[in-house]
Amino acid sequence: MLPAAAVYYFLWEVNTKSVPEGKTLRTFGRLQSYDMVSSQAVLTAHHSSVQHCICVCTKFVEPFQAQLGSLYIVLGEAEYRNGKEIVLKARVFTCVEGLNLQLLEKAIEEQRKYFQERKTPLAENTS
């Protein structure tokens, strides 16, 4: 049996510790830095005039051509280091430069709304 599809989280949601350790997730952000020696990358995203960032372990996706400042989508598992800092262990790390961020965010919101509607019983939707 295949595992469940990873859920999209916005970068600012990942940092709120609402993501349990070991949970598979997808997120996106701009590549701020990449250290090939330690296999660590940092993704950033702006939300409500605050810059959020997350550390990404890239040892399972190397080698790759890092393009600093470009937009990346990452699929991986959440891991907490020292009990507080979340690190995303990347299984897929894809540059999507040129992607329309507003449309991606809207698509994620619409997908969430659709899945939420599917969870509610049919009787509640018709009343």
ROVEX-264585 format. One record per residue: residue number from 1; residue in three letters; x, y, z of N, C-alpha, C in turn. Coordinates in Angstrom, 2 decimals. Example, Ala and Ser with C-alpha at 12.3 -4.5 7.8 and 13.67 -1.06 7.14 Angstrom:
2
REC | 1 | ALA | 13.19 | -5.69 | 7.80 | 12.30 | -4.50 | 7.80 | 13.20 | -3.30 | 7.80
REC | 2 | SER | 12.85 | -2.25 | 7.08 | 13.67 | -1.06 | 7.14 | 12.90 | 0.03 | 7.87
***
This chain:
127
REC | 1 | MET | 0.84 | -1.18 | 0.00 | 0.00 | 0.00 | 0.00 | 0.89 | 1.25 | 0.00
REC | 2 | LEU | 0.53 | 2.22 | -0.79 | 1.30 | 3.45 | -0.88 | 1.04 | 4.36 | 0.31
REC | 3 | PRO | 2.04 | 5.13 | 0.72 | 1.79 | 6.09 | 1.81 | 0.90 | 7.22 | 1.33
REC | 4 | ALA | 0.30 | 7.90 | 2.27 | -0.57 | 9.03 | 1.94 | 0.25 | 10.14 | 1.29
REC | 5 | ALA | -0.40 | 10.90 | 0.44 | 0.28 | 12.02 | -0.22 | 0.64 | 13.08 | 0.81
REC | 6 | ALA | 1.78 | 13.71 | 0.59 | 2.22 | 14.75 | 1.51 | 1.32 | 15.98 | 1.40
REC | 7 | VAL | 1.03 | 16.58 | 2.52 | 0.17 | 17.76 | 2.59 | 1.04 | 19.01 | 2.42
REC | 8 | TYR | 0.53 | 19.99 | 1.68 | 1.23 | 21.27 | 1.56 | 1.07 | 22.07 | 2.84
REC | 9 | TYR | 2.17 | 22.60 | 3.33 | 2.18 | 23.55 | 4.44 | 2.90 | 24.79 | 3.96
REC | 10 | PHE | 2.41 | 25.94 | 4.36 | 3.16 | 27.16 | 4.09 | 4.33 | 27.20 | 5.06
REC | 11 | LEU | 5.40 | 27.84 | 4.66 | 6.61 | 27.88 | 5.48 | 6.33 | 28.43 | 6.88
REC | 12 | TRP | 5.44 | 29.42 | 6.97 | 5.13 | 30.01 | 8.28 | 4.31 | 29.06 | 9.14
REC | 13 | GLU | 3.66 | 28.10 | 8.55 | 2.92 | 27.10 | 9.33 | 3.85 | 26.02 | 9.87
REC | 14 | VAL | 4.88 | 25.69 | 9.12 | 5.82 | 24.65 | 9.54 | 6.53 | 25.08 | 10.82
REC | 15 | ASN | 6.86 | 26.34 | 10.93 | 7.61 | 26.84 | 12.08 | 6.79 | 26.99 | 13.35
REC | 16 | THR | 5.50 | 26.72 | 13.31 | 4.65 | 26.88 | 14.50 | 4.61 | 25.61 | 15.36
REC | 17 | LYS | 5.39 | 24.60 | 15.01 | 5.43 | 23.32 | 15.71 | 4.10 | 22.57 | 15.64
REC | 18 | SER | 3.26 | 22.90 | 14.67 | 2.01 | 22.17 | 14.50 | 2.23 | 20.91 | 13.67
REC | 19 | VAL | 3.42 | 20.76 | 13.11 | 3.75 | 19.59 | 12.31 | 4.43 | 18.56 | 13.20
REC | 20 | PRO | 3.85 | 17.37 | 13.33 | 4.47 | 16.35 | 14.17 | 5.76 | 15.80 | 13.55
REC | 21 | GLU | 6.66 | 15.36 | 14.38 | 7.93 | 14.81 | 13.90 | 7.65 | 13.56 | 13.08
REC | 22 | GLY | 8.37 | 13.44 | 11.96 | 8.20 | 12.30 | 11.07 | 7.12 | 12.50 | 10.03
REC | 23 | LYS | 6.33 | 13.57 | 10.14 | 5.25 | 13.85 | 9.18 | 5.85 | 14.23 | 7.84
REC | 24 | THR | 5.32 | 13.65 | 6.77 | 5.74 | 14.00 | 5.42 | 4.96 | 15.22 | 4.98
REC | 25 | LEU | 5.66 | 16.19 | 4.46 | 5.01 | 17.44 | 4.04 | 5.69 | 18.03 | 2.83
REC | 26 | ARG | 4.99 | 18.99 | 2.23 | 5.53 | 19.78 | 1.12 | 5.48 | 21.23 | 1.53
REC | 27 | THR | 6.48 | 21.97 | 1.12 | 6.48 | 23.41 | 1.34 | 7.32 | 24.05 | 0.25
REC | 28 | PHE | 7.39 | 25.35 | 0.27 | 8.15 | 26.07 | -0.75 | 8.74 | 27.33 | -0.17
REC | 29 | GLY | 9.79 | 27.83 | -0.81 | 10.43 | 29.07 | -0.40 | 11.61 | 29.38 | -1.29
REC | 30 | ARG | 12.22 | 30.51 | -1.03 | 13.40 | 30.93 | -1.79 | 14.65 | 30.37 | -1.13
REC | 31 | LEU | 15.58 | 29.89 | -1.93 | 16.82 | 29.35 | -1.41 | 17.72 | 30.50 | -0.98
REC | 32 | GLN | 17.89 | 30.63 | 0.33 | 18.70 | 31.72 | 0.87 | 20.16 | 31.32 | 0.94
REC | 33 | SER | 20.42 | 30.08 | 1.37 | 21.81 | 29.63 | 1.46 | 21.87 | 28.13 | 1.29
REC | 34 | TYR | 23.07 | 27.66 | 0.92 | 23.29 | 26.23 | 0.76 | 24.73 | 25.93 | 1.12
REC | 35 | ASP | 24.92 | 24.97 | 2.02 | 26.24 | 24.53 | 2.43 | 26.41 | 23.08 | 1.99
REC | 36 | MET | 27.20 | 22.88 | 0.96 | 27.40 | 21.56 | 0.39 | 28.10 | 20.62 | 1.37
REC | 37 | VAL | 29.00 | 21.14 | 2.17 | 29.77 | 20.32 | 3.10 | 28.88 | 19.70 | 4.18
REC | 38 | SER | 27.97 | 20.49 | 4.74 | 27.08 | 19.99 | 5.80 | 25.72 | 19.53 | 5.26
REC | 39 | SER | 25.52 | 19.60 | 3.95 | 24.24 | 19.22 | 3.31 | 23.06 | 19.94 | 3.94
REC | 40 | GLN | 23.20 | 21.24 | 4.09 | 22.15 | 22.07 | 4.69 | 21.80 | 23.23 | 3.76
REC | 41 | ALA | 20.50 | 23.44 | 3.59 | 20.01 | 24.59 | 2.83 | 19.02 | 25.34 | 3.71
REC | 42 | VAL | 18.84 | 26.61 | 3.42 | 17.85 | 27.42 | 4.15 | 16.89 | 28.01 | 3.14
REC | 43 | LEU | 15.58 | 27.74 | 3.35 | 14.53 | 28.33 | 2.54 | 13.86 | 29.44 | 3.32
REC | 44 | THR | 13.46 | 30.50 | 2.63 | 12.78 | 31.62 | 3.28 | 11.50 | 31.96 | 2.52
REC | 45 | ALA | 10.57 | 32.57 | 3.26 | 9.32 | 33.06 | 2.66 | 8.81 | 34.22 | 3.50
REC | 46 | HIS | 8.20 | 35.20 | 2.85 | 7.63 | 36.35 | 3.54 | 6.13 | 36.13 | 3.72
REC | 47 | HIS | 5.66 | 36.47 | 4.93 | 4.22 | 36.40 | 5.21 | 3.91 | 37.44 | 6.28
REC | 48 | SER | 2.95 | 38.29 | 6.00 | 2.56 | 39.36 | 6.94 | 3.77 | 40.18 | 7.39
REC | 49 | SER | 4.58 | 40.57 | 6.45 | 5.78 | 41.39 | 6.65 | 6.80 | 40.75 | 7.58
REC | 50 | VAL | 6.75 | 39.44 | 7.74 | 7.73 | 38.71 | 8.54 | 8.40 | 37.68 | 7.63
REC | 51 | GLN | 9.72 | 37.57 | 7.75 | 10.44 | 36.58 | 6.97 | 10.58 | 35.30 | 7.80
REC | 52 | HIS | 10.09 | 34.20 | 7.24 | 10.17 | 32.90 | 7.90 | 11.21 | 32.07 | 7.18
REC | 53 | CYS | 11.90 | 31.20 | 7.93 | 12.89 | 30.35 | 7.29 | 12.86 | 28.96 | 7.90
REC | 54 | ILE | 13.37 | 28.00 | 7.14 | 13.45 | 26.62 | 7.59 | 14.74 | 26.01 | 7.06
REC | 55 | CYS | 15.33 | 25.19 | 7.87 | 16.54 | 24.47 | 7.49 | 16.13 | 23.18 | 6.79
REC | 56 | VAL | 16.81 | 22.87 | 5.70 | 16.51 | 21.68 | 4.91 | 17.77 | 20.83 | 4.82
REC | 57 | CYS | 17.66 | 19.57 | 5.21 | 18.76 | 18.61 | 5.06 | 18.70 | 18.08 | 3.63
REC | 58 | THR | 19.78 | 18.25 | 2.88 | 19.76 | 17.91 | 1.46 | 20.58 | 16.67 | 1.11
REC | 59 | LYS | 21.00 | 15.89 | 2.11 | 21.90 | 14.78 | 1.81 | 21.28 | 13.70 | 0.93
REC | 60 | PHE | 19.94 | 13.58 | 0.89 | 19.29 | 12.58 | 0.05 | 19.01 | 13.07 | -1.36
REC | 61 | VAL | 19.23 | 14.34 | -1.63 | 18.94 | 14.89 | -2.97 | 20.18 | 15.43 | -3.66
REC | 62 | GLU | 21.33 | 15.20 | -3.09 | 22.56 | 15.70 | -3.69 | 23.09 | 14.69 | -4.70
REC | 63 | PRO | 23.83 | 15.17 | -5.67 | 24.19 | 16.56 | -5.94 | 23.08 | 17.27 | -6.71
REC | 64 | PHE | 23.01 | 18.57 | -6.50 | 22.07 | 19.38 | -7.26 | 22.68 | 20.75 | -7.48
REC | 65 | GLN | 22.20 | 21.45 | -8.49 | 22.70 | 22.77 | -8.84 | 21.93 | 23.82 | -8.04
REC | 66 | ALA | 22.51 | 24.30 | -6.97 | 21.85 | 25.29 | -6.12 | 21.83 | 26.65 | -6.81
REC | 67 | GLN | 20.65 | 27.25 | -6.87 | 20.49 | 28.58 | -7.45 | 19.97 | 29.50 | -6.35
REC | 68 | LEU | 20.86 | 30.18 | -5.68 | 20.47 | 31.07 | -4.58 | 19.49 | 32.12 | -5.06
REC | 69 | GLY | 18.46 | 32.35 | -4.26 | 17.43 | 33.33 | -4.60 | 16.29 | 32.76 | -5.42
REC | 70 | SER | 16.43 | 31.53 | -5.90 | 15.38 | 30.91 | -6.70 | 14.35 | 30.23 | -5.81
REC | 71 | LEU | 13.17 | 30.03 | -6.35 | 12.07 | 29.39 | -5.64 | 12.21 | 27.88 | -5.74
REC | 72 | TYR | 12.04 | 27.20 | -4.61 | 12.14 | 25.74 | -4.54 | 10.92 | 25.16 | -3.86
REC | 73 | ILE | 10.51 | 23.99 | -4.31 | 9.50 | 23.19 | -3.61 | 10.23 | 21.99 | -3.04
REC | 74 | VAL | 9.94 | 21.69 | -1.77 | 10.60 | 20.57 | -1.10 | 9.55 | 19.61 | -0.56
REC | 75 | LEU | 9.83 | 18.33 | -0.71 | 9.00 | 17.26 | -0.17 | 9.91 | 16.47 | 0.76
REC | 76 | GLY | 9.48 | 16.30 | 2.01 | 10.32 | 15.58 | 2.95 | 9.65 | 15.38 | 4.29
REC | 77 | GLU | 10.42 | 14.87 | 5.24 | 9.92 | 14.58 | 6.58 | 10.41 | 15.62 | 7.57
REC | 78 | ALA | 9.54 | 15.96 | 8.51 | 9.88 | 16.91 | 9.56 | 10.67 | 16.20 | 10.65
REC | 79 | GLU | 11.69 | 16.87 | 11.13 | 12.50 | 16.34 | 12.23 | 12.85 | 17.50 | 13.15
REC | 80 | TYR | 12.74 | 17.28 | 14.46 | 13.08 | 18.33 | 15.42 | 14.48 | 18.07 | 15.96
REC | 81 | ARG | 15.32 | 19.09 | 15.90 | 16.67 | 19.01 | 16.47 | 16.69 | 19.80 | 17.76
REC | 82 | ASN | 17.29 | 19.22 | 18.76 | 17.38 | 19.84 | 20.09 | 16.00 | 20.13 | 20.66
REC | 83 | GLY | 14.99 | 19.43 | 20.18 | 13.64 | 19.58 | 20.71 | 12.92 | 20.84 | 20.29
REC | 84 | LYS | 13.55 | 21.72 | 19.51 | 12.86 | 22.95 | 19.15 | 13.01 | 23.36 | 17.70
REC | 85 | GLU | 14.16 | 23.18 | 17.09 | 14.38 | 23.62 | 15.72 | 13.93 | 22.53 | 14.75
REC | 86 | ILE | 13.05 | 22.89 | 13.83 | 12.57 | 21.92 | 12.85 | 13.49 | 21.92 | 11.63
REC | 87 | VAL | 13.78 | 20.73 | 11.17 | 14.59 | 20.53 | 9.97 | 13.79 | 19.63 | 9.05
REC | 88 | LEU | 13.75 | 19.97 | 7.80 | 13.03 | 19.18 | 6.80 | 14.05 | 18.31 | 6.07
REC | 89 | LYS | 13.89 | 17.00 | 6.18 | 14.78 | 16.06 | 5.48 | 14.22 | 15.85 | 4.08
REC | 90 | ALA | 14.84 | 16.50 | 3.12 | 14.32 | 16.54 | 1.75 | 14.46 | 15.21 | 1.04
REC | 91 | ARG | 13.38 | 14.79 | 0.39 | 13.39 | 13.63 | -0.52 | 13.31 | 14.13 | -1.95
REC | 92 | VAL | 12.66 | 15.27 | -2.14 | 12.57 | 15.94 | -3.44 | 12.84 | 17.42 | -3.19
REC | 93 | PHE | 13.72 | 18.01 | -3.98 | 14.09 | 19.42 | -3.82 | 14.18 | 19.99 | -5.23
REC | 94 | THR | 13.12 | 20.67 | -5.67 | 12.99 | 21.07 | -7.06 | 12.93 | 22.58 | -7.21
REC | 95 | CYS | 13.75 | 23.10 | -8.12 | 13.71 | 24.52 | -8.44 | 12.50 | 24.77 | -9.33
REC | 96 | VAL | 11.67 | 25.72 | -8.93 | 10.46 | 26.07 | -9.69 | 10.44 | 27.57 | -9.98
REC | 97 | GLU | 11.61 | 28.11 | -10.27 | 11.71 | 29.53 | -10.56 | 10.78 | 29.89 | -11.71
REC | 98 | GLY | 10.05 | 30.99 | -11.55 | 9.09 | 31.42 | -12.56 | 7.67 | 31.04 | -12.22
REC | 99 | LEU | 7.49 | 30.20 | -11.20 | 6.17 | 29.80 | -10.75 | 5.45 | 31.00 | -10.15
REC | 100 | ASN | 4.18 | 31.14 | -10.42 | 3.39 | 32.23 | -9.87 | 3.01 | 31.89 | -8.43
REC | 101 | LEU | 3.64 | 32.56 | -7.46 | 3.41 | 32.25 | -6.04 | 1.98 | 32.49 | -5.60
REC | 102 | GLN | 1.36 | 33.55 | -6.09 | -0.01 | 33.84 | -5.70 | -0.96 | 32.73 | -6.15
REC | 103 | LEU | -0.74 | 32.21 | -7.36 | -1.59 | 31.12 | -7.85 | -1.33 | 29.83 | -7.08
REC | 104 | LEU | -0.07 | 29.57 | -6.71 | 0.24 | 28.38 | -5.92 | -0.44 | 28.46 | -4.55
REC | 105 | GLU | -0.34 | 29.61 | -3.89 | -0.98 | 29.77 | -2.59 | -2.50 | 29.63 | -2.69
REC | 106 | LYS | -3.08 | 30.18 | -3.74 | -4.52 | 30.05 | -3.94 | -4.90 | 28.60 | -4.20
REC | 107 | ALA | -4.11 | 27.89 | -4.99 | -4.39 | 26.47 | -5.27 | -4.31 | 25.64 | -3.99
REC | 108 | ILE | -3.36 | 25.94 | -3.12 | -3.24 | 25.21 | -1.85 | -4.46 | 25.48 | -0.98
REC | 109 | GLU | -4.89 | 26.73 | -0.92 | -6.08 | 27.06 | -0.14 | -7.33 | 26.36 | -0.69
REC | 110 | GLU | -7.47 | 26.33 | -2.02 | -8.61 | 25.66 | -2.64 | -8.57 | 24.15 | -2.37
REC | 111 | GLN | -7.37 | 23.57 | -2.43 | -7.23 | 22.14 | -2.15 | -7.62 | 21.84 | -0.70
REC | 112 | ARG | -7.19 | 22.67 | 0.22 | -7.55 | 22.49 | 1.63 | -9.06 | 22.58 | 1.82
REC | 113 | LYS | -9.67 | 23.55 | 1.16 | -11.12 | 23.72 | 1.26 | -11.84 | 22.49 | 0.71
REC | 114 | TYR | -11.37 | 21.97 | -0.40 | -11.96 | 20.78 | -1.00 | -11.85 | 19.58 | -0.06
REC | 115 | PHE | -10.66 | 19.35 | 0.50 | -10.47 | 18.22 | 1.41 | -11.31 | 18.39 | 2.68
REC | 116 | GLN | -11.45 | 19.61 | 3.15 | -12.28 | 19.85 | 4.33 | -13.75 | 19.55 | 4.03
REC | 117 | GLU | -14.22 | 19.92 | 2.85 | -15.60 | 19.63 | 2.45 | -15.83 | 18.13 | 2.31
REC | 118 | ARG | -14.82 | 17.40 | 1.85 | -14.93 | 15.95 | 1.74 | -15.03 | 15.27 | 3.10
REC | 119 | LYS | -14.41 | 15.87 | 4.11 | -14.43 | 15.29 | 5.46 | -15.78 | 15.43 | 6.13
REC | 120 | THR | -16.51 | 16.49 | 5.79 | -17.80 | 16.71 | 6.45 | -18.83 | 15.73 | 5.89
REC | 121 | PRO | -19.67 | 15.18 | 6.76 | -20.70 | 14.24 | 6.29 | -21.66 | 14.90 | 5.31
REC | 122 | LEU | -22.21 | 14.10 | 4.41 | -23.13 | 14.60 | 3.39 | -24.35 | 15.26 | 4.01
REC | 123 | ALA | -24.84 | 14.75 | 5.13 | -26.02 | 15.32 | 5.79 | -25.79 | 16.75 | 6.21
REC | 124 | GLU | -24.57 | 17.08 | 6.64 | -24.27 | 18.45 | 7.06 | -24.26 | 19.40 | 5.87
REC | 125 | ASN | -23.83 | 18.91 | 4.70 | -23.75 | 19.76 | 3.52 | -25.12 | 20.09 | 2.94
REC | 126 | THR | -26.09 | 19.23 | 3.15 | -27.42 | 19.45 | 2.55 | -28.36 | 20.22 | 3.48
REC | 127 | SER | -28.01 | 20.34 | 4.75 | -28.93 | 21.06 | 5.67 | -28.69 | 22.53 | 5.68
***
